Amino acid sequence: MKKITVALIGNQNCGKTTLFNQLTGSNQHVGNFPGVTVEKKVGIIKKHPDVSVVDLPGIYSLAPYTSEEVVTRDFLLKEKPDAIINILDATNIERNLYLTLQLMDLNMPMVLAFNMMDEVESNGNYIDVKKIEEELKVPVVPISASKKFGISELVQRTIKTAQNGTRPGVQDFCLGQVHKAIHAIGNLIEDSAVAADIPIRFAATKLVEGDEPMMKTLSLTENQIDIVGHITDDMEKALGTDREAALADMRYEFIERLCRRTVVKHSVESREHIRSVKIDNVLTNRIWAIPIFLGIMLTVFWLTFGVIGAFLSDILEKGIEIFTQLSDQTLSYWGISEWMHSLIIDGVYAGVGGVLSFLPIIVVLFFFLSILEDSGYMARVAFVMDKILRKIGLSGRSFVPMLIGFGCSVPAIMATRTLSGEHDRKMTILLIPFMSCSAKLPIYALFTAVFFQKNQALVMISLYVIGIIIAIICGWFLKSTVYNGEPVPFIMELPSYRLPSLKSIYLLMWDKAKDFLQKAFTIIFVGTIIIWILQSLDTQFNLVENGADSILALVGRTVSPVFAPLGFNDWRAATALITGLTAKEAVVSTFAVLGVQASSLSELFTPLQAFSFLTFTLLYMPCVAAMAAIRRELGSGWQATLAMVWQTGIAWIVAMVVYTLGRLMGFC
């Protein structure tokens, strides 16, 4: 069998990524809010090594307005997959069919996958799948992606459709004035569309919409453009509406006629929707929404750092200590040289082991976050945050990349590609690093356990809140100066509340644990060796007995005066912050290599100095991977450099204010 490429396309929150996981067995995270799928993802369908499926971003139309629409449209027109799987949310079939009609204009082999059919039946409703298939002359397969129902049949029918090249049997579903306009323009541009290898009806429909990229692609003459303009003007006058509304009305009229013959709804609203509305009356309440969100996050942090995560972390730490002692005794028994013994035990084991002990905290935190995300709650938070973000020149859509930033800044920065306006995109990129990424969790866990044991959860959430407040202040400043303008309107479909998938939770936990372990045994492993070498040698490369005489101490002492107004000027603290630029977890491993254990951390800091250190760690420039992502997305080295200087400057000012106010208030 020849190689087959299948494009997976659907609206946001229709179960597309869940289906992709079922088809490919991919370890891809399933999200329940818009913006998860930033770029196309490719996988091989299980048991069919010659069939690859491309997971394209969730979209509502093929208009080239957002990055998701552009990615999807370009792939379909340029890559020309052998078949399309159009997945639809069967509980909201009318809205989902709107994209289906646009895909049919492309005249490509296509299969419709009606997802969530189990919910349709449980609500007492009925969809005549065979009748829809006869009406549209497109294969239709009922499925439930989350319950693995209908997946095998979908795969078989998709492969058969791709092999036979079976195209939709119905394309001309328009009437009246819209029909006249599309066919008139189709006849006018037929030669240009054929030359550009673009389906004639799709091209004509896009020109009716006033699609400028399509005009450029077809290389229309001025005369052709004028004729297109006259045709659409006549259509608008005859219908008394604008061109886009005319096309939308045409499509929805067809969908309404189709559903009238094929869909029986005994319940206007699904039980899931009714339940979601009742829950939203509380969780999205105008007054209580944000306090409830903060309360939920405080509970998550308390369980993570004060109960479950801390307990598991202590167990792992004891295990690492036992393993280190056994290794220490083994190396002594083998008579390994003193410097190698020190490198392994005091360098690698201390550095990597010091970071690894926080793995349970990372896993437990993302266990709770994945529950909030998959249940549909985080989509509500984005909706609630829209009003706040608009005051600083952003829309609620920017909250999605910012939310991802609490996990890792790199994918969050890449996720800004989904934002419609350049103004929104650049502002969001500059604000994402203020969101506390998971790489900083080991630092927080170490310091809060030593200095704020009775108030760990409170101190943790205060750091996150500080980051958000500083982002809001900086956003307001940017809106008033560099990025003055109105944000793009925010339209978002709120998914119904659903029980989180155990598989989805497991995949996210494993994904975060895998990333953490990879970083521990690569970047941090190499970093600990370099740190050990630098703290063991002087400038003449002689071994030193006291680390204070080392190259690392010299560098640290040179930099440390900068941090004196922040309350800490020990060379070891300065060194840890510098190495933290490679990976934030390296701050903890650096302290471990330098011999600063949890028990001796109080010799370097007072509680106030520790909180100042945490504040600076929260806000200063991100790791090199995030900096590279910022440079790539901004497209300018000097802008990225300026952003790093600006962010570190803000971190210094805020930490200095925290320390100064703390001293004035009598804290120590």
Secondary structure, 3 states (H helix, E strand, C coil): CCCEEEEEEECCCCCHHHHHHHHHCCCCCCCCCCCCCCCCEEEECCCCCCEEEEECCCCCCCCCCCHHHHHHHHHHHHHCCCEEEEEEEHHHHHHHHHHHHHHHCCCCCEEEEEECHHHHHHCCCEECHHHHHHHHCCCEEECEHHHCECHHHHHHHHHHHHHHCCCCCCCCCCCHHHHHHHHHHHHHHHHHHHHCCCCHHHHHHHHHCCCHHHHHHHCCCHHHHHHHHHHHHHHHHHHCCCHHHHHHHHHHHHHHHHHHHHEECCCCCCHHHHHHHHHHHHHCCCCCHHHHHHHHHHHHHHHHHHHHHHHHHHHHHHHHHHHHHHHHHHHHHHCCCHHHHHHHHHHHHHHHHHHHCCHHHHHHHHHHHHHHHHCCHHHHHHHHHHHHHHCCCCCHHHHHHHHHHCCCHHHHHHHHHHCCCHHHHHHHHHHHHHCCCHHHHHHHHHHHHHHCHHHHHHHHHHHHHHHHHHHHHHHHHHHHCCCCCCCCCCCCCCCCCCCCCHHHHHHHHHHHHHHHHHHHCCHHHHHHHHHHHHHHECCCCCECCCHHHCHHHHHHHHHHHHHHHHCCCCHHHHHHHHHCCCCCCHHHHHHHHCCCCHHHHHHCCCHHHHHHHHHHHHHCCCCHHHHHHHHHHHCCHHHHHHHHHHHHHHHHHHHHHHHHHHHHCCCC
